[in-house]
Structure formats: structure tokens, C-alpha cells
């Protein structure tokens, strides 16, 4: 397992100060990583800038070939990657295997999209006039990724960037760097030329400052909190630097009276408890219409009560660890606050935080109300509050009453109800009878304070391209 920076085709940083990385499921130290800073960030920008011209001038088929080889290697080493992920993130090995496959799918998808970067011709102003529209890579791209999906959050930025002809620098989360290092190791093994991909670990503030102030970095792609995203918007202003931002979420899940409850319960469990609820698209607020409220609560609580949290390598557990003490304390605070304000715990409601290991049992709270913290803030953990609503309009109003607009969920077997709800919800992603809507071929992203830009789908490569038109007078 690599534990170094990767700059200009070389693993480096062994002489730098080190930061320990721990397993949140055991508290044990699993390795140390270099604490890079502004000097190393400048070296990475130098490398990516120097490699840009050669990389962008490769044919689309050539770039696709490199991505396809990384895809093959990820599938070949999938179990190794999953084990690294569980060690540093604490999620279950099942979740890690699923994420590895999901992460690899972006390499597969964008290997094809590299060959579909199409321009167009436009009728000219007169018989001797021609207009040609072309798309070209934006340039050097810097990406900053979070800890909760340490593989997928990288590949869905790296794959379209490389497919478009951009060079790439990744700054993964300090809590989960080794998954990133393994992916970059596979890029090296696939023969991607030096300087095209680079990896930095260390001081986020020092590294980001270089990204935001160096004009050669033409685009920054960030997944993380809305608070940090707003700071990046401010810092980007003086260079008008391109940004893609996937920020906070506070996803509502609506169950209407005409829903199939077997589907609603099964998919709501996935939407809430996948990755232990530590997902920006995790269902954070469950709203159930009065006609099915009691039955849904009973069935959902019974199913959640049969789930367990524990060591991610023990396949008997359904969810793994909470990432750290702060994350654990927030879940605990939200549950306690909800209970104090009239909520009733119908499953779970307890956890352990001993010796640097953090687990919270899947928890359900009925009779939730808008004054509860859990209904106003993103919990990022395995706690599901359920609130009753009466009418369609009330449910939509409750769902939209947030500054966030990333993901939402609706459960109904009525096409009219579902269509109206999907159109009325102010969210970039809507799962209709679907608890895990993310997929490489769809454009993922948010509205409002959940950010802008899209990752995945045909749209996913567009944020890494500039559009240029050439007006030609071919007359005498």
C-alpha cells in the first residue's frame, strides 16, 4: 500500500512530516502519510501544466485506452481496494465492494465519452461564411474529495477530466488517503504519462491556496461542505476560475398513501442506512402521508431494529463505523434532541465510542417535528426521523423547506402523483421508488446551496471542456 505523494510520475515525500491515519472501526493506526504543503502543491501544478500539451493532443481513442486499462485494473484489484477502504473509512466490506464497482464504472463510462466530445457547424451569415464550434479541454484540474466515498468521489472527477484531455491533481481527505493512493498507483501501472495525474496529501489550506491562486489551474472540482464551497467561490473570483461544487445535502424522502410499502420500506432503508447514513444523498428527513404512516413506521422500525452496526470486516453487520468523534457526537446530539422534543425512538437509539472506535446503531424516531435539530441539519449518520403529513402540497412544502437541493426521494405507484412530485421538488436528483439513484450514466449534482455542476452522464464531461467557435470567411 503506497503512502507517499505522487508528483510528475514519482512517489515522493518520504522526508516530510507524517500524519497518522486511523481505522474508525478499531481505533488502530493503519499508516502514516506525508504532510505536504504549498511547495509540493506548486510542484504538482508544474507537473500537470508541463504534461498538458502532450496529453490533450492525444487522440480520444488513446485517452480512452488508458482509462479502459485503469478500469480493468480496478476490477482486477477490487478486493484489495475494498479492504483498504474498510480499514481507513470503517464502512462494511460489502459497502466497500459496492463502492469499488461503482467507482470503476466511471472509468468505463468516460472511456466511451472521450470519443463523443462533439463540436458542430452552424449556417453562416452569407454564402462565403462558415461557423465551426469546437470543444477543448479546460486545462489543469485540481480536485478535492471527501472521506465518505474515497474511491467514487475521485473517479467521477478523474475519469471525465482525463477523457476531456485535462491533466489532474487530487487532494483526498486526510482521513482516507490510501484508497486514493491505490487508484493513482493503478493509473501509473496503466502507463498514464508522468504529470498527467498527481496526488497530494497534507495541509488542505496550504494546498488549496496554491490551487486557487495559480492561474494555470483552470478548474477546481470540490465535494464537501457548503461552508467550504462558499469559501472556494469567494477565492475563485479574482481569477474567474471554473468550479464544480457538490456540497451539503438534507434529503427528504416522501412516502405517499398510494405507495407500495414493500418497496418503500426496502428502498428507504437503503436510502437512509447505506454507508451508515454518511452520504450527502442519504435520506435525512422521512415524511409519510397519514394514510400509511402507522404501518410504514412499524415496518420500517422493525426492519431497522434487525440491523446492526459493527466492525466492517464482519459481514454479519449491516453498517460500519461513524468516521470520528465529532461525527458520532453529532448523531448522538440529534437523537437526544429529537427525543427531548417529543420524538419516540422505535429502533436503536444507542451507540459506543470506545478506544477510538465509533458505532451507532440504526435508529428510527417517529413523531418527528420541524423544531428538531435532526429535521433542520444534515445528520450524516444512521438516524431516521419520520414526520407525518396530510396532503400532497404539505408534503412538497416540507420537503422543499431547506436551503439544500441535492437529492430527494418519492414513493408512489401513481404516475400522476409521482410526476407532479418529481417536477415540484427543488432537488437535482429524484429517486422515484428508488433508494440508490446514483449511477455513472446519469448527471449527478445539486441545486441551491448544494452546489452546481454535474458529474456523470453525458453532462459530466462538459464541465471539463471549453467551447470555442471559429467564424471563417472563405470568400475572396
N, C-alpha and C positions, 0 to 999 in steps of 0.2 A: 504494500500500500504506500503510494507516494505521499510525502509530507513536506513538499517544497513548493516554491513559486515556479511558474513556467513562463519564461520570457525569451522571446526570439529563438525558440526551438531548444532551449536549455533549461534543465531543472536547477534552480539556484536558490540562494537564501539560507544556506546551512549555517552561516555565521551570524545571522540576525537573532535578536531576542526572540524567545519562543512563548507561545500561548498554549495552555493546556486545553484539550478537548475531552469532555466527559460524556459518559453514557447516562442519560437521564433516567434510564430504567434500572441502573445498578449503582450509580454514583462513582463508578470507577473511571480513572483516567485512561483513555484509549489511545492517546497520542499527543503530539505537540506540533504546532505549525509556526512558520516564521511570521514575525510581526513586521510586515512590510509597511512602507510609508510613501512619502512623496517622491523620494528618489527612485524607488522601484516602480512607482506608477509612471513616472516620466520615461523610464526605460521601456516599459511596456507600450506606451504611446509611440515612442520612437520606432519600436519594432513593428507595431501594427501599421504605422504610417509608411515605413520603408517597404513593407510587403504588399501594400495595397495595389500598386500599379500592376504588378505581375498577376496577382490573384484576380482582380476584376477583369483582366484581359484574357483569362482562361475562358474557354467555351463553356456554355451552360452544361453541356454533356460532361465535361471534365469535372466541374464543380459537383455535379450530381453524382459522379462516380465516387468522389471522396466521401460524400455524405452516405452513400449506399454502403460503403465499406465500414464506416463508423456504426451504422445501423446493424450490419452483420456482426460486428464485434460486440456490440451491446447485447445482442441476443445470445451470442456465444458465452458471454461472461455474466449473464443476467443474475445467476445465483450469487456470484461474488459481489456484484453491485448491491443486491438486495441485502446481503449480510452486512456490508459496510453501512448501508443506510440505517438499518435497525440498530446497529451499535452506536451510531452518533446521534440519531434522531429519537430513538426509543419506540418508534411505531412497530406494529406487529410485522413479522416476517411476511405474512400474507399481504398486508398493505404495501410493503416494500417491493414485493414481486410484481404486484399490480402496477405500482408506480414506474418500475423499471420498464415494463412493457409499454406503458403509456408514454414515457419519455422517449423511448426508441421510435415510437410511431411518428413523432415529429420529424425525425431524420428521414424516414421513409417518405412521408408526405412531401416535404420540401425538396427532396431529391427530384421529385417529379415537377414541383412548382418552379424549380430553377429553369426548366425548359419551357415554361409557359409565361415568361415575362414578355408580354406582347406590347408593341407600340401600335400605331395606326397611321393611316394617311387621311387627310381632310381635304375636301374640294377647295381649290384655291380661289382667289378673288377674281382672276381672269384666266384666259386660256394658257398663258405662259407662267402661271403661278402654281406652286406646289407647297403643301404644308405637310411636314412629317413630324409625328410625335414619337419620341423615344423615351425609354426609361433606363436610368443608370444608377449604380449603387451610390448610396449616400456617402459612404466613406468609412472611416474608423468608427466602430460602435463599441461603447462601454456598457456592460450590463451588471446590474446589482441585484442579487437574488436573495430570497429569504430561506429560512431553515425548514419550513414545514413540508415543502416538496423539493428536496435538494437536487433531484435529477430532472424532473419535468420542467421546473422553472428555468433551468439552464437550456435544455434542448429546444424549448419552444421559442427561445430568443436566438440561440446559436445557429440553429438549422436555417431559419429564413435569412439571417444575416449572411451566412456563408453562401447560401443559394443565390442571393442577390448580387454577390460579388464584393461584399464588405469584409473587412478584417475585424477581429473581435477580441475584446478583453473582458474577462469575467472576474467579478469580485463576489464570491459566495459568502454566505453568512458564516461568521466565526464559529458558531455552534455546530455547523455541519459542513466542513470543508472537504472531507475525504471523498465523498461521493463526486464532488466537482473534480477533484484531482484525478479520480479514476476515469471520468469521462474525457478529460483532456489527455490523459495517458493513451486512451484509445484513439483520440484524434492524431496523436503523434504516431502511434502504431499504424494507423491508416495511411500515413505518408503525407498528411496535410503539410504544406511547406512551412518552414520556420517563419515566425512573425504573424502568421495568419490567425492563430489562436494563442492567447496568452492568459495566464491565471495569476491573480494577486490575492494574498491574504494579509490581514493586518489592520491598521488603523482606518476605519471607514471614513472618518472625517478627512484625514490627510489624503487618502487615495481619491475620494470623491472630489475634493478641492481641485486636484490636478485634472480630473475628467472635465469639470465644469469650466475651468479657466484655460484649457488648451484648445485653441481653435481647430486643431487637427482632429479632435474628437467631435464629429459632426452630429452624433446621436447618442443619447443615453436612454437605456431601457431599464426601468425600475419596477420591481414588485415589492410592496411593503406597505407601511402605514401611510394614511392620508397626511399626517403631520409632516413626515419626511418628504412626501411627494410635493407638498406645498413649498417646502424649502428649496427643492430642486427646481421648481417652476421659477421661483424668485432668482435663483442663481443662474438659470439659463438665459435670463432676459438680456443681459448685456452682450451676449453673442447671438441671440436668437437661435439657440441650439435646439435641434429637434428632440422631442421627448416622447416616449411611450410610458404611460403610468398605469399600473394595475394596483389600486390602492385598497383601502379598507372596505369591508362589507358588513351588512347587517340583514342577512337574507330572510325574507318572510316565506312561510310555507302555508298555503291556504288549502283546506280540505272543505269542499262544498258538499251539500246534502246529497247530491247525485253522484258522489264518488264511489268507486268500488273500494271497499275498505280493506280487502285483502291486499290490493295493490298499494293503497295509500299507506298502510302500516309498514309494509315491507320497504317501500321506497323512501318513506320518511325516516326510517331507521338508518338507511344508507346516507340520506342527505344530511342527517344530524351527526351520526357517530362515525362515519368514515374518517380515518386518520385521527380518531379520538376527538372529533369536533374542531380540530386545529386546521381549519381550512377557511380561506376567505369566502368560499361559496357555501360553507356549512349553513344549514337551516338554523337560524338563531332565534326566530320567533315563530311559533306554530299557532295559527288561527284556524279554529274548527267551527263550522256552522252548527247552530244549535241542534238541528235535527239528528246529527250523528255524533255530537260532542261526547256524550257519556260513553257510547260504545267505542269510539276511537280512543279515548283516554284509557279505558280499561284494557283494550287490546294492545295499544302501544306500550303502556306501562308494564304489562305482563311480559311482552317480548323484551323490553329493555332490562327488566329485572332478571332475565335469564342470561344476560350478557355479563362479561367480567373484564376487568382491567388488570393487566399484569405484565410480566416480563415478555417482551416482544418475541423472543425466540421460543416461547412455549406456545405452541399452536392452539392450545385449549382456550387462550384468551382472545377476546374479540377486539379489544383496543389496547394500545400500549401506554407509554408514559406521557405525562404532561411535560413539556420541554424543560421547564425550570421552576424555581421557587416563585418567581413573580407570576408566571402563568398559573401555577397551582393556587396561589393566594387569590388571584382574580376569580377563578371558578368558585372557590370556597366563599368568597365575599358575595358573589352574585346569588348563590344558592341561599346563603343565610339571610340576605336582604329580602329575597323573594318570600321566604318563609315568614319573616317578621311582618311583611306587608300583606299577609293573608293567603299566600300560596300554600298548597298542600303537597308534600313530597310523596309521590306514589311509586317511586322506584329509586334506588340508590340513595344519594344524599350524603355520602361519606367518602373519605379518601385517606391516603397515608403519604407522609413526606418524611421519610427516614433515611439517614445516611446518604443524602444526595439523590435519592430515587423518589419520583413523584408519580403517584397514581390516584386517579379519581374515578369512582365507579359511575357507569352510565346512569344518569339521573333524569327523572321526569318530575315536573312541577305543574299541577293543574291549578285552575282558577288564577292564572296569571293576570296582571293588570298593568296598565301603561305607566304607573308610577314606580315600577320596579326597575332597578338598575339593569337587570338582565333583558328587559324589553327596550332599553334605551342605548345600551352599549354592546359592542361585539364581545362575546364571552371568550371565544377561541378555546373552547373546552367542551367536555361531554355532559352538558346540562341543557335540557329541553323544556322551556316553559310553554304552556298551552293556554291560550285565551279563547273564550267563546265569542262568536259574532252571530248576528241575526240575518242581515240582508247582504246581498251581493255588494251593493255600494258601500256598506260599512266595512266589509272585508277588504275591499280595494283601498279604501281610505286608510285603514290601519296599516296595510302593507306598504303603502307609498309614503307614510308619515316618517320619513328619515332623510337625512342628507346623503345617504349612500344609495347606490344604484347598480350593484354588481350582478347578483343572482337572485332569483325568486323561483318559487315552486307552486304549482297549482295541481289539484287533484279533482277531476270531474270526468264523468263519462258522457257529459252533454256537450256536443260540439259548439252549440251557441254559447253556453256558459264559458267554456274553455277559450274560445276565440275572443270573446269580449274581454275576458280577464287578461289574456296574453297581450292584447293590444293596449289595455289600460294600465298595466304595470310599468313603472318607470325604472326598468332594470335592463341591463344589456344581455342577460341570459335568463331565459324562462324554461324551466323543466316542467313539462306537462305530463303528468303520470310517470315521471322520470326523476329519480333521485340523484343520479350522477350524470349530468348532461354533457360534461366536458369531453371533447374528442378532437383529434388533430385536424379533422376536415371542417371544423366549424369555427367561426370568428369569435374568440373569447375576449371579453372586455366589458367595461362598465360605463355608467352614466353618472352625472352629478359629481359628487366628491369621491366616487370610486375610480376616477381617472379617465383617461382617453387613450385611444389606440386599440388595435385588435391583434391578438395572437392566435394563429391557427387559420385554417381555411385559405381560400384564395386571397382574402384580405390580409392575411398575416405577413405576406412578403412585401406588401405595398409600403408599409412604414419604413422599410429599409431601402426604398428607391426614391430617386428624384425624377420628376417629369420635366422634360425639355421639349420645346418644339422648334423646328427649323423651317423658316419661311424662305422658299427658293424662287428666284426669278430666273427662269431658264430661257427667256427671250433674248433678243439681241440688245 
